[in-house]
Amino acid sequence: MRLTTFGQCIQITFFPGVFPVNCYLVKEDDGATLIDTAFPSSANAIQQAAGSLGLSISRILLTHGHGDHVGALDQLRRALPTAEIMISERDSRLLSGDTSLDAGESQAKIKGDIKTCQTKPTHFLKDGDRIGSLQVISCPGHTPGHVAFLDERDGTLIAGDAFQTHGGIAVSGTLRPLFPFPALATWHKSTALESAKRLRALRPTQLAVGHGRVLNDPLDAIDRAIERGERNLRRSM
Ligand SMILES: [Zn+2]
């Protein structure tokens, strides 16, 4: 496990060499917000990391419903019975194992590891919500209900799997041979590209993702990733 501090956040990385999976502690006046929960085996390490930094976890926000992001949710729920648990209403269905599609959605199959959780969210996240210092940004594509979080104090964007930086920066759905897993788990590529442009328009100062290191001043890299994504999408049409 590796801890990396940036802005008001701490990135916690599991398996940094092989299959890096990140979750984040965001400092707030009332303790810490945990974004994503990595694997089922990660619960103790997440709590120990928070404890070593003198932070108590007040709430858990989930970017999306894949197993490597909600893995330790049930264990953390038991350990933190008063913590609020928040995910988009759309991706909350994945937590209960429901991968059905709505009539108005692209009928592409929802991919990736869907891990059924016993924990029920206490709130649903909606675009534009403000949770502590974080603004909720709807960015579907990787999953139908994916969200990102913009720290309004310094412009840090915690983007979940809307982008990856391990194996080269990419918009979700653009396959990077050195780390292809986020692309292989992506529900709908063109929706993911539209969401990437929406996130770019926020002009984030730092980009923090589910898989890979934090990028400072990421706008040029994001532009390259969007161009690459558009080229790939044109080729596949
Ligand atoms: Zn994912």
Residues whose N, C-alpha, C, O or C-beta is under 5 A from the ligand:
A	BS01	ZN	H66 D161
